[in-house]
Amino acid sequence: MAPLIDIVQILLYCLLALFTVVSLYVISVVHEKQRCRADKDAQDANFRACVLRRVKSVLQRLPESATSTERSRVAVH
């Protein structure tokens, strides 16, 4: 009976080790995806900030007497 208990115990340890390895792999994959998503979000935010700065500079170069319609038309082009 003792050898059977030893075999079951070894199998349980192997399953625990396998579960640990798979869990660590899944965690690393999820972390990598989150990091890539964060990098992409940062790039998108930088792009939006750059576009907003350009639009703001175009609007500031317009004469103060320009109407909002003229400003919008120039900003679009």
TITIPA-107038 format. One record per residue: z, y, x of N, C-alpha, C, CB in turn; residue number from 1; residue in three letters. Coordinates in pm, 1 decimal. Last residue first. Glycine has a CB too. Example, Ala and Ser with C-alpha at 12.3 -4.5 7.8 and 13.67 -1.06 7.14 Angstrom:
! TITIPA-107038
REC         nw         nv         nu        caw        cav        cau         cw         cv         cu        cbw        cbv        cbu     n   res
REC      708.0     -225.0     1285.0      714.0     -106.0     1367.0      787.0        3.0     1290.0      572.5      -59.8     1408.4     2   SER
REC      780.0     -569.0     1319.0      780.0     -450.0     1230.0      780.0     -330.0     1320.0      904.6     -447.3     1130.8     1   ALA
//
This chain:
! TITIPA-107038
REC         nw         nv         nu        caw        cav        cau         cw         cv         cu        cbw        cbv        cbu     n   res
REC    -4337.3     7226.1     -827.1    -4450.1     7214.3     -734.1    -4395.3     7213.5     -598.3    -4552.6     7327.0     -750.3    77   HIS
REC    -4088.3     7267.7     -940.7    -4156.4     7140.6     -964.6    -4267.6     7121.0     -863.9    -4212.2     7134.3    -1107.3    76   VAL
REC    -4026.9     7527.7     -868.2    -3942.9     7419.1     -816.8    -4010.5     7284.0     -833.7    -3807.3     7418.4     -887.4    75   ALA
REC    -4212.8     7673.7    -1012.5    -4222.4     7672.4     -866.8    -4142.4     7555.8     -809.5    -4172.5     7805.7     -807.8    74   VAL
REC    -4119.3     7624.4    -1273.1    -4255.8     7588.6    -1237.3    -4270.3     7579.9    -1085.0    -4355.5     7691.1    -1295.4    73   ARG
REC    -3861.0     7731.4    -1262.1    -3880.0     7588.5    -1288.6    -4018.3     7543.6    -1244.4    -3859.7     7558.0    -1437.7    72   SER
REC    -3918.4     8000.9    -1218.4    -3840.6     7925.5    -1119.7    -3862.0     7775.4    -1138.2    -3690.4     7959.9    -1131.0    71   ARG
REC    -4050.7     8062.2    -1453.9    -4122.4     8070.9    -1327.1    -4049.6     7991.7    -1218.9    -4138.5     8217.5    -1284.2    70   GLU
REC    -3837.6     8024.7    -1630.3    -3959.0     7944.0    -1644.5    -4038.4     7945.4    -1514.7    -4046.0     7995.7    -1761.2    69   THR
REC    -3656.2     8217.9    -1553.4    -3618.2     8078.0    -1533.1    -3739.4     7986.3    -1546.3    -3509.5     8036.7    -1633.4    68   SER
REC    -3832.0     8481.7    -1380.1    -3769.7     8421.2    -1497.9    -3736.7     8275.8    -1469.3    -3862.1     8432.5    -1621.5    67   THR
REC    -3751.3     8685.0    -1103.7    -3830.2     8575.0    -1159.7    -3755.8     8513.7    -1277.6    -3859.7     8467.1    -1051.8    66   ALA
REC    -3592.4     8868.9     -981.7    -3649.2     8907.2    -1110.6    -3730.9     8794.9    -1174.5    -3736.0     9029.9    -1093.9    65   SER
REC    -3529.2     8765.7     -737.3    -3424.9     8765.1     -839.8    -3481.6     8797.1     -977.2    -3315.3     8864.9     -804.4    64   GLU
REC    -3787.9     8558.5     -601.8    -3730.0     8689.9     -629.2    -3627.6     8680.0     -742.2    -3840.5     8791.8     -665.5    63   PRO
REC    -3707.0     8255.4     -429.0    -3774.0     8325.9     -538.2    -3709.4     8462.2     -558.1    -3768.6     8243.4     -669.2    62   LEU
REC    -3540.7     8139.8     -250.0    -3649.1     8222.2     -196.3    -3725.8     8296.3     -304.8    -3744.6     8136.5     -117.2    61   ARG
REC    -3374.7     7985.8     -403.6    -3318.1     8105.1     -341.3    -3426.4     8196.5     -286.0    -3222.2     8065.9     -230.3    60   GLN
REC    -3543.0     7775.0     -471.6    -3497.7     7866.9     -576.3    -3439.6     7994.6     -517.3    -3393.9     7799.0     -664.9    59   LEU
REC    -3567.2     7652.7     -222.2    -3686.3     7706.9     -289.1    -3644.3     7808.2     -393.9    -3770.2     7593.9     -354.0    58   VAL
REC    -3303.7     7574.6     -178.2    -3364.7     7671.6      -87.2    -3490.4     7732.6     -148.1    -3398.2     7605.3       46.8    57   SER
REC    -3271.6     7391.3     -389.1    -3188.6     7511.9     -384.3    -3250.8     7617.1     -292.7    -3046.3     7477.5     -336.4    56   LYS
REC    -3451.1     7195.5     -311.4    -3473.0     7267.1     -437.3    -3394.4     7397.3     -436.7    -3432.3     7179.7     -558.6    55   VAL
REC    -3325.4     7113.8      -72.0    -3461.1     7170.1      -69.8    -3489.9     7249.7     -196.4    -3565.1     7058.6      -53.5    54   ARG
REC    -3080.4     7017.7     -165.9    -3082.4     7130.1      -71.3    -3220.1     7195.9      -68.7    -3043.5     7082.5       70.5    53   ARG
REC    -3172.1     6804.8     -325.8    -3103.1     6918.2     -388.3    -3100.3     7039.2     -295.5    -2960.1     6879.0     -427.1    52   LEU
REC    -3276.6     6636.9     -127.1    -3364.8     6692.5     -230.5    -3300.0     6813.9     -295.4    -3397.7     6586.0     -337.5    51   VAL
REC    -3039.6     6577.0       11.1    -3150.3     6643.4       79.7    -3244.5     6708.7      -20.6    -3227.2     6543.4      167.3    50   CYS
REC    -2895.6     6443.2     -185.8    -2841.7     6566.9     -129.4    -2951.5     6646.0      -59.4    -2727.1     6536.3      -31.3    49   ALA
REC    -3059.6     6218.5     -223.5    -3038.8     6314.0     -333.1    -2987.3     6447.4     -281.1    -2940.9     6257.0     -435.9    48   ARG
REC    -3033.2     6099.9       31.3    -3164.2     6143.0      -15.7    -3149.5     6246.6     -127.2    -3246.3     6022.3      -64.9    47   PHE
REC    -2760.0     6040.3       32.3    -2814.0     6132.1      132.7    -2949.6     6185.9       89.3    -2826.1     6062.1      269.0    46   ASN
REC    -2755.7     5856.3     -179.4    -2679.5     5980.7     -190.7    -2730.0     6083.6      -90.0    -2529.1     5954.4     -169.2    45   ALA
REC    -2912.7     5651.2      -71.2    -2955.5     5719.3     -193.1    -2884.4     5853.1     -208.6    -2929.6     5631.2     -315.5    44   ASP
REC    -2749.3     5576.7      143.8    -2882.8     5630.1      170.0    -2935.1     5706.0       48.6    -2979.9     5517.0      207.7    43   GLN
REC    -2528.6     5482.0       -0.4    -2512.0     5595.6       90.5    -2647.1     5658.7      122.5    -2441.8     5551.4      220.3    42   ALA
REC    -2644.3     5265.5     -131.7    -2590.0     5376.3     -209.8    -2572.5     5500.5     -123.6    -2456.6     5336.9     -272.8    41   ASP
REC    -2702.8     5105.9       91.2    -2812.2     5156.8        8.3    -2765.2     5274.9      -76.0    -2867.7     5045.3      -82.5    40   LYS
REC    -2442.9     5048.5      179.6    -2536.3     5118.7      268.0    -2650.3     5180.5      188.1    -2592.3     5022.8      374.6    39   ASP
REC    -2350.8     4908.7      -44.3    -2285.9     5034.6       -6.9    -2376.0     5116.0       85.8    -2150.0     5007.5       61.0    38   ALA
REC    -2517.2     4684.9      -32.5    -2523.2     4771.8     -149.5    -2460.9     4908.1     -118.4    -2451.6     4706.0     -269.1    37   ARG
REC    -2429.4     4575.3      208.6    -2569.0     4619.0      195.0    -2584.2     4715.1       77.7    -2662.4     4497.7      176.4    36   CYS
REC    -2165.8     4516.0      135.4    -2191.3     4610.3      244.4    -2333.9     4664.0      236.5    -2167.2     4543.1      381.0    35   ARG
REC    -2207.3     4327.8      -64.8    -2141.0     4453.6      -98.2    -2166.7     4558.3        9.2    -1990.3     4431.9     -115.9    34   GLN
REC    -2325.3     4123.8       86.7    -2400.7     4186.5      -22.2    -2339.9     4320.6      -59.9    -2405.1     4094.5     -144.8    33   LYS
REC    -2110.0     4062.9      256.9    -2236.2     4112.6      313.4    -2320.5     4181.8      206.4    -2316.2     3997.0      376.9    32   GLU
REC    -1924.0     3963.8       71.7    -1893.2     4084.1      150.4    -2020.1     4145.3      208.0    -1794.9     4050.8      263.9    31   HIS
REC    -2057.0     3734.7      -15.7    -2029.0     3842.3     -111.1    -2000.4     3971.9      -36.5    -1909.6     3805.3     -202.3    30   VAL
REC    -2055.6     3589.3      224.9    -2182.9     3624.9      160.6    -2162.3     3741.0       63.8    -2242.9     3502.9       86.1    29   VAL
REC    -1780.3     3557.8      270.7    -1861.8     3631.4      367.8    -1995.4     3674.2      307.7    -1885.9     3546.1      492.4    28   SER
REC    -1706.2     3405.8       45.8    -1647.8     3538.3       66.2    -1732.8     3619.4      163.2    -1503.5     3526.7      118.6    27   ILE
REC    -1851.4     3172.6       97.7    -1881.3     3251.5      -22.2    -1827.0     3393.2       -6.7    -1821.5     3184.5     -148.3    26   VAL
REC    -1721.7     3089.9      334.8    -1865.0     3119.0      334.5    -1901.7     3207.0      215.2    -1946.7     2988.3      331.6    25   TYR
REC    -1461.2     3044.4      242.5    -1485.6     3147.0      344.5    -1633.0     3185.6      350.5    -1439.1     3097.7      481.8    24   LEU
REC    -1515.4     2832.0       64.8    -1459.0     2958.3       16.3    -1484.0     3071.1      115.7    -1308.5     2943.6       -9.5    23   SER
REC    -1604.9     2633.1      240.0    -1695.6     2684.5      137.0    -1645.4     2818.7       85.0    -1709.3     2583.6       20.7    22   VAL
REC    -1368.2     2594.5      389.0    -1492.2     2636.8      455.2    -1589.1     2697.1      354.1    -1558.5     2517.8      527.7    21   VAL
REC    -1190.0     2509.1      186.7    -1161.5     2628.8      266.5    -1288.6     2682.4      331.8    -1056.1     2598.0      374.2    20   THR
REC    -1311.5     2273.0       98.6    -1293.3     2384.2        5.4    -1269.5     2514.9       80.3    -1176.4     2355.9      -89.6    19   PHE
REC    -1286.2     2122.0      334.6    -1418.2     2154.4      281.3    -1410.5     2273.4      185.5    -1478.5     2032.2      209.7    18   LEU
REC    -1006.8     2102.2      350.4    -1082.1     2167.3      457.8    -1220.5     2209.3      409.3    -1094.8     2073.7      579.2    17   ALA
REC     -958.0     1960.1      113.3     -898.9     2092.6      132.5     -973.9     2170.2      241.0     -749.8     2080.1      169.4    16   LEU
REC    -1094.3     1722.9      171.1    -1137.8     1806.3       58.6    -1082.8     1947.7       70.3    -1093.9     1744.1      -74.2    15   LEU
REC     -936.6     1636.1      385.9    -1079.4     1664.9      406.3    -1133.8     1752.7      294.2    -1160.3     1534.0      414.6    14   CYS
REC     -694.3     1596.2      254.6     -703.0     1695.7      361.4     -848.7     1734.3      389.3     -636.9     1642.0      489.5    13   TYR
REC     -774.0     1387.7       82.8     -729.9     1515.9       26.6     -734.0     1627.0      131.0     -588.2     1503.2      -30.1    12   LEU
REC     -831.8     1187.2      271.1     -937.7     1238.7      184.0     -899.5     1373.4      123.8     -968.2     1138.5       72.5    11   LEU
REC     -574.0     1149.7      374.8     -681.3     1198.0      462.7     -795.9     1255.4      379.6     -733.0     1083.7      553.9    10   ILE
REC     -447.9     1049.1      143.8     -400.1     1172.6      205.9     -507.9     1232.5      296.7     -271.0     1146.1      286.3     9   GLN
REC     -591.1      813.9      105.1     -595.2      918.0        2.0     -551.7     1051.5       61.0     -505.1      880.3     -118.0     8   VAL
REC     -514.8      678.9      340.3     -656.4      708.3      314.7     -669.3      820.2      211.3     -730.9      581.2      266.0     7   ILE
REC     -237.7      655.6      300.8     -290.0      729.3      416.4     -435.7      768.7      395.1     -276.6      645.3      544.1     6   ASP
REC     -235.8      492.9       75.7     -179.6      628.2       66.5     -230.8      713.4      181.9      -24.4      623.9       67.0     5   ILE
REC     -345.0      262.6      188.5     -414.2      329.1       78.6     -365.1      472.9       62.2     -394.4      251.1      -52.1     4   LEU
REC     -151.4      187.3      378.4     -283.5      231.0      424.4     -362.2      303.9      314.5     -363.5      110.8      473.9     3   PRO
REC       65.5      120.4      199.7       73.9      236.8      288.1      -63.6      280.5      338.6      164.7      206.0      406.3     2   ALA
REC        0.0     -119.5       82.1        0.0        0.0        0.0        0.0      126.6       86.9      121.1       -0.6      -93.6     1   MET
//
